Amino acid sequence: MKENRIYNFNAGPAALPLEVLEEIKDSFLNFAGSGMSITEISHRSKWFDDVINDAIARTRRLLNMDDTFHVLFIQGGASMQFCMIPMNLLHEGDTADYVNTGTWSTKAIKEAEILGKTVNVVASSEDENYSYIPKDIPFNSNAIYAHITSNNTIKGTQWASFPETGGVPLIADMSSDIMCGPFDVDKFGLIYAGAQKNIGPAGVCMVIIRDDMLKRVPDTLPSMLKYTTYASKNSMFNTPPCFAVYTIQLVLKWLEETIGGLDKMEAINREKAGLLYKVMDSSDFYSGTVKPDSRSLMNVTFRLPDEDLEKLFIEQALENGLGGLKGHRSVGGCRASIYNATPLAAIEALTDFMKNFEQKNG
Amino acid sequence: MKENRIYNFNAGPAALPLEVLEEIKDSFLNFAGSGMSITEISHRSKWFDDVINDAIARTRRLLNMDDTFHVLFIQGGASMQFCMIPMNLLHEGDTADYVNTGTWSTKAIKEAEILGKTVNVVASSEDENYSYIPKDIPFNSNAIYAHITSNNTIKGTQWASFPETGGVPLIADMSSDIMCGPFDVDKFGLIYAGAQKNIGPAGVCMVIIRDDMLKRVPDTLPSMLKYTTYASKNSMFNTPPCFAVYTIQLVLKWLEETIGGLDKMEAINREKAGLLYKVMDSSDFYSGTVKPDSRSLMNVTFRLPDEDLEKLFIEQALENGLGGLKGHRSVGGCRASIYNATPLAAIEALTDFMKNFEQKNG
């Protein structure tokens, strides 16, 4: 491939659209006629205002969202949101519901508990090694919010549809599947997504918060830990992570203008994931690790007959220009992360390789 | 100039060394033979380990620092440190000293107070519009730390030497002058610097913390707000801002290998600032705004006879390829930020322009 690039199946940081990378590269010494790099321009300039405002406008259009929602850019990744959410939204006597579908949900619960907040774990798939998404969850009607992880990057599960909570605002960690397809934003009080999987580079978290949730933010929090600080200053109370926001803007432009929006993106993602699951389902050599109704469109996890074969598979794949196929260090096996930016050609190259590898080693 | 670049006198985000920008550009589609962009590689890869470990090693060498100090990369800028420092270091009954030399010190004090901590403002230059650095400061011997802002970006003041505190660990916000020259790190318990002025792009803060300070960190803080989390995980408890850390690594390489270390950097900085202050001191047209013994090597602030002339100066300077000379919106006037990456040629172009402008308009 161009410049000896590989097909990148990393779980995050992950592949970015090639045309986005090329645009960054081409303008890197002189951004938008400024005579400066995007890394050198002032965040108080018209240039950067245009970048951040365009990123917000595109987010609104892509998610079909009105201005009761604020789009914020906050540093610290999803992990910082694990503490900011309970700090901002849960007061003395309040409780929140959490659904535990794996490592990231577990961490979100832990950080709320460190703060001494009252957390109800209303459902968990820990009993079957997080291989499924729970159903018929008994949400509490008096919970301030109900927290879910929309896609489990590590295990390869994803909510096929979002749960009914009886009016309690949903909060979702969408780090690994935001913008993978359309969904109804109106169910949500807050959505957050570390950018480095589906919408940009590491170093910024997109937070979408409904206006009424901002009213819960206490004055007693430090400025940098309050959602109201970001909402009132267009995420520029202090210097934002300009390069990361700029990259998000370009990814969203690509989603709108090259892909043609989230309906089309979802269709492509279904085709891509479908090809991989089909190889698994028609083989005794590759086996999926997740219940079929909980399979992720973004992270396709699978095992081979033994660990030696898995090691050989990952090695030979890399020799064939297919990188990042090793499963998460906590679970082993193989994982193909196929976010929006992973092209269909990459999946075709991978399925071809899988079939060949099975023929030789099966 | 190359690719129609301008001379960039912005206060932050600010100029980066051209050879750093060129290296980023040249390798942007394929970093270190990985077949991926630096924005696409896993932070759990050997490639990124090499980046972050080299950045840390270079920081140690440049600042002549042994391993009683930890070098951390934390998101949220210096503003996040304003709250993290008191959260981590001040317990019930503890007090800290702060010296107020302007906007950023004032914000640091405010965030500690929001947290209900006991802060002693032991000196302030507010009485003369922050135009000087206080002397003979009565530090409290029982303070847990003494906090200063080493350089005031907005007003253009800088500590010529660091104060004696009688053994109380200094903490300094060095966002706008870290690495401008050598200094004795052993006086400090903690040093922090938002990268976007002197060492990199926006989106990461370098924190240097002495080992004994880590012992003060309480278990009751959320993981992302504890220094111990970053120290124990080499700043990779969660995904770090990889691109920003990489850019810092390249800037530090440039400092060591192209410039030749901090002694040489300081000599260059003194020459650069000297040229500008000389123009002011030999003119009735340009006037400095800061007491001579408190002048900054990094941010040179000055006024013209009236605001109309200042507006014209800034406009015509930009037409001549000299950008970012407007003073901070809170103070007006003119400001040339001349961080490490601003070449001597930029200063010469600016002083030539200043002399010409005075001749025509003086």
Boltz contact constraints between the chains, C-beta under 6 A:
constraints:
  - contact:
      token1: [A, 3]
      token2: [B, 29]
      max_distance: 6.0
  - contact:
      token1: [A, 3]
      token2: [B, 30]
      max_distance: 6.0
  - contact:
      token1: [A, 4]
      token2: [B, 30]
      max_distance: 6.0
  - contact:
      token1: [A, 4]
      token2: [B, 35]
      max_distance: 6.0
  - contact:
      token1: [A, 5]
      token2: [B, 30]
      max_distance: 6.0
  - contact:
      token1: [A, 5]
      token2: [B, 35]
      max_distance: 6.0
  - contact:
      token1: [A, 6]
      token2: [B, 35]
      max_distance: 6.0
  - contact:
      token1: [A, 8]
      token2: [B, 36]
      max_distance: 6.0
  - contact:
      token1: [A, 8]
      token2: [B, 40]
      max_distance: 6.0
  - contact:
      token1: [A, 10]
      token2: [B, 42]
      max_distance: 6.0
  - contact:
      token1: [A, 13]
      token2: [B, 40]
      max_distance: 6.0
  - contact:
      token1: [A, 15]
      token2: [B, 40]
      max_distance: 6.0
  - contact:
      token1: [A, 16]
      token2: [B, 39]
      max_distance: 6.0
  - contact:
      token1: [A, 16]
      token2: [B, 40]
      max_distance: 6.0
  - contact:
      token1: [A, 21]
      token2: [B, 29]
      max_distance: 6.0
  - contact:
      token1: [A, 21]
      token2: [B, 37]
      max_distance: 6.0
  - contact:
      token1: [A, 25]
      token2: [B, 25]
      max_distance: 6.0
  - contact:
      token1: [A, 25]
      token2: [B, 28]
      max_distance: 6.0
  - contact:
      token1: [A, 28]
      token2: [B, 25]
      max_distance: 6.0
  - contact:
      token1: [A, 29]
      token2: [B, 3]
      max_distance: 6.0
  - contact:
      token1: [A, 29]
      token2: [B, 21]
      max_distance: 6.0
  - contact:
      token1: [A, 30]
      token2: [B, 3]
      max_distance: 6.0
  - contact:
      token1: [A, 30]
      token2: [B, 4]
      max_distance: 6.0
  - contact:
      token1: [A, 30]
      token2: [B, 5]
      max_distance: 6.0
  - contact:
      token1: [A, 35]
      token2: [B, 4]
      max_distance: 6.0
  - contact:
      token1: [A, 35]
      token2: [B, 5]
      max_distance: 6.0
  - contact:
      token1: [A, 35]
      token2: [B, 6]
      max_distance: 6.0
  - contact:
      token1: [A, 36]
      token2: [B, 8]
      max_distance: 6.0
  - contact:
      token1: [A, 37]
      token2: [B, 21]
      max_distance: 6.0
  - contact:
      token1: [A, 39]
      token2: [B, 16]
      max_distance: 6.0
  - contact:
      token1: [A, 39]
      token2: [B, 201]
      max_distance: 6.0
  - contact:
      token1: [A, 40]
      token2: [B, 8]
      max_distance: 6.0
  - contact:
      token1: [A, 40]
      token2: [B, 13]
      max_distance: 6.0
  - contact:
      token1: [A, 40]
      token2: [B, 15]
      max_distance: 6.0
  - contact:
      token1: [A, 40]
      token2: [B, 16]
      max_distance: 6.0
  - contact:
      token1: [A, 42]
      token2: [B, 10]
      max_distance: 6.0
  - contact:
      token1: [A, 75]
      token2: [B, 75]
      max_distance: 6.0
  - contact:
      token1: [A, 75]
      token2: [B, 76]
      max_distance: 6.0
  - contact:
      token1: [A, 76]
      token2: [B, 75]
      max_distance: 6.0
  - contact:
      token1: [A, 76]
      token2: [B, 76]
      max_distance: 6.0
  - contact:
      token1: [A, 76]
      token2: [B, 224]
      max_distance: 6.0
  - contact:
      token1: [A, 77]
      token2: [B, 238]
      max_distance: 6.0
  - contact:
      token1: [A, 77]
      token2: [B, 239]
      max_distance: 6.0
  - contact:
      token1: [A, 79]
      token2: [B, 224]
      max_distance: 6.0
  - contact:
      token1: [A, 79]
      token2: [B, 238]
      max_distance: 6.0
  - contact:
      token1: [A, 80]
      token2: [B, 224]
      max_distance: 6.0
  - contact:
      token1: [A, 83]
      token2: [B, 222]
      max_distance: 6.0
  - contact:
      token1: [A, 111]
      token2: [B, 222]
      max_distance: 6.0
  - contact:
      token1: [A, 114]
      token2: [B, 222]
      max_distance: 6.0
  - contact:
      token1: [A, 196]
      token2: [B, 239]
      max_distance: 6.0
  - contact:
      token1: [A, 201]
      token2: [B, 39]
      max_distance: 6.0
  - contact:
      token1: [A, 201]
      token2: [B, 243]
      max_distance: 6.0
  - contact:
      token1: [A, 202]
      token2: [B, 239]
      max_distance: 6.0
  - contact:
      token1: [A, 202]
      token2: [B, 241]
      max_distance: 6.0
  - contact:
      token1: [A, 202]
      token2: [B, 242]
      max_distance: 6.0
  - contact:
      token1: [A, 203]
      token2: [B, 203]
      max_distance: 6.0
  - contact:
      token1: [A, 203]
      token2: [B, 241]
      max_distance: 6.0
  - contact:
      token1: [A, 203]
      token2: [B, 244]
      max_distance: 6.0
  - contact:
      token1: [A, 222]
      token2: [B, 83]
      max_distance: 6.0
  - contact:
      token1: [A, 222]
      token2: [B, 111]
      max_distance: 6.0
  - contact:
      token1: [A, 222]
      token2: [B, 114]
      max_distance: 6.0
  - contact:
      token1: [A, 224]
      token2: [B, 76]
      max_distance: 6.0
  - contact:
      token1: [A, 224]
      token2: [B, 79]
      max_distance: 6.0
  - contact:
      token1: [A, 224]
      token2: [B, 80]
      max_distance: 6.0
  - contact:
      token1: [A, 238]
      token2: [B, 77]
      max_distance: 6.0
  - contact:
      token1: [A, 238]
      token2: [B, 79]
      max_distance: 6.0
  - contact:
      token1: [A, 239]
      token2: [B, 77]
      max_distance: 6.0
  - contact:
      token1: [A, 239]
      token2: [B, 196]
      max_distance: 6.0
  - contact:
      token1: [A, 239]
      token2: [B, 202]
      max_distance: 6.0
  - contact:
      token1: [A, 241]
      token2: [B, 202]
      max_distance: 6.0
  - contact:
      token1: [A, 241]
      token2: [B, 203]
      max_distance: 6.0
  - contact:
      token1: [A, 242]
      token2: [B, 202]
      max_distance: 6.0
  - contact:
      token1: [A, 243]
      token2: [B, 201]
      max_distance: 6.0
  - contact:
      token1: [A, 244]
      token2: [B, 203]
      max_distance: 6.0
